[in-house]
Amino acid sequence: MACCVLQITGLIFGGIGMVGTMAATVMPQWRVSAYIDGNIVVFETIWEGLWMDCISQLGRRLQCKFYDSVLALPPPLEAFRALMCMAMVLSIISFLMAIVGVKYTHRTKKDPQGISIFVLAAGVAFLLTAILVLIPVSWTGGSIIRDFYDPEVPIPLKRELGAALYVGWVSTALLITAGTMYCSF
């Protein structure tokens, strides 16, 4: 009975991690404009994501623009896009493998070796997905923090950590938890 509860808990964590991975990939709030001047009146908020930039004016009007050319993007951004897209696909595959593993664990006890291999594959896929999400999210967070404290970076170009990074880190934690749960079987 405890095995079934752990499998379903791992499935829930993996599902939430999958949704978080998808959300972090499409959210434009990877880098958010930082206001560190003495100016209290702020008219614009700038968001930079993997796919687009957005400007919010006075919190009422939001304008988003997709990046014009893939060739004009910096190489790290291209790599982060690729890693997050691979993470999305792998998270869906690992979630489906986990569903099949849980389903057949409850249905049949005839071939426990085949079932355990399937559940182990889902756990490894969850862990690999977590690594694929963790790399671009942490790299972006590190570069934002490094640029924020760099005195040579002009104040208007300084950015803060956006909501997508936090979603990515939470998704990574959930995917690692789900992966370790499935690998422990």
N, C-alpha and C positions, 0 to 999 in steps of 0.2 A: 504494500500500500504506500509506503514512504517513497518507493521508487516511482510510482505513478504521479505522486504529488510533485516530486522534484522534476520529473519530465514536463509536466504541465506548467510548472513555475518557470522552467527554462524556456519553454515555448512562449510564454507570455513576455518574458524579458527579451527574448530574441525578436519577437514581433514588435515590441516597442522600440528596440534598437534599430530594427529595419525601417520603421516609420521615421525615426529620428535621423537616420542616415539620409533618407530621401529628402526630409525637410532641410537638413543642413546643406545638402547639395544645391537646392533651388533657392534658398534664402539669399537675399542680397545684402544681408547685414554681417558680412565677414569683417569688414573694416568700417568703423563709424567715426565721423569727424569728432575731433577732440577740441574742446574749448578751454584753453588754459590762460587766455588773456584776461584782463580786468573787465572786459566788455560783457555786461550782463545781458544786453539785448542781442538775441540770436535769431536771425531770420531764416537761416538755411541749415539743414542737417544733411550731410552727405553720407550715403551708404555705398560701399563697394563690395561686390560679390564675385562669384566665379563667372557668372554669365552676364551681369549687367551692373550699371551704376544707377543709383537713384538719388534724387534731390527732393527733400521735403521742405516746402516753404511755409513757415509759420504753423506747421503741423496740420495744415488744411489741404494743401495741394501737393500731390506726389507725382513726380515725373521720373520715369525709368527709361533707360536707353540701353539696349543690348550693345555689346562691343561690336564695332564695325567689322573688324577683320580678325580672323584667327591668327593670321601671320603677323599681325602687329602686337599680339599679346606677349608679355614677358615669358620666357621659358618656364619659370616656376609655376605661373598661373596655368599654363597649358598642362604641365605635369599634374597639378592639383586637380584640374578638371578630369583628366584621364583616371587618376586614382579614385576620385569620388564616384565616377561613373562605373568603374569596375567594382567598387564597394557596393553600390546600389544593386547591380546585377547579382553579385555574390551573396548579398544579404537575402535577396528573394529566393535564390537557389537553396541557401542553407535553411531558410525558414520552411520551404516546401519539403526539404529532406527531413527536417525535424517533425513536421506534421505527419509524414509517412511513417517515420520511426515510431512516434507515439501511437499512431493508429494501429500499426501491426504489433506493437508490444502488448496492447490491450486485447487484440483479437486472437493472437496465436502464441502459444508457448512451445510449438513444435520445433522451431529452428532458432534458438536463442543466439547462436553464433552469427547468423545472417542479420538478425535484428540489431545485435550489438555493433556490428560493423557499420550498419546504416546510421545508427545513433552517433557513433564515434565520428563518422564522416561529417555529420551535421555539426558536431561540436568543433571539429577542426575548421570547418568552413566559417562558423561564427567567429572563431579566434582570428582567422585570416582576414575576415571582414573588419574586425576591430583594428587590426594593424593598418589596413588600407585607409581607414577613416582617421586614425590617430596621426599618421604622418602629415597629411596636409593641414589638419587643424592645428596641431602643435607647432608646425613649422611657421604657419601664418601668425599664430599667437606670439611666438618668439621674435619674429621680425617686427611685429607691431611694438612689442615692448622695447626691443633694441632701438628702433627708430624714435620712439617716444622720449627716451632718455638721451638720445644723441643730440648734443648742442648744435651740430652742423646742419641738422634737418630744420628747415624753416617751420615756424609755428603753424601756418595754414596747412602744411602737409602732414602734420602729426595726426595719427589716428588712434582710436581706442579699440579694445576687443569688442566685437559685435556679438549679437545673440546667437548667430549661427555657430560660432566657435563653442559656446557653452552647450548648445544642443549636440554638437559633434562630440564633445567630451563626455556628456552624459550617455549618449548612444554608445560610445566606445566602452564605457563601464558596464552598461547593460549587456552588450555583445560579449564582452569578456566573461561576465557572470554566466550567461547562457552557455557559452562555449565550455567553460570549466564544468558546469553541471552535466552537460552531455558527455564530455570526455571522461568524467568520473564513473560513468556506467561501465 
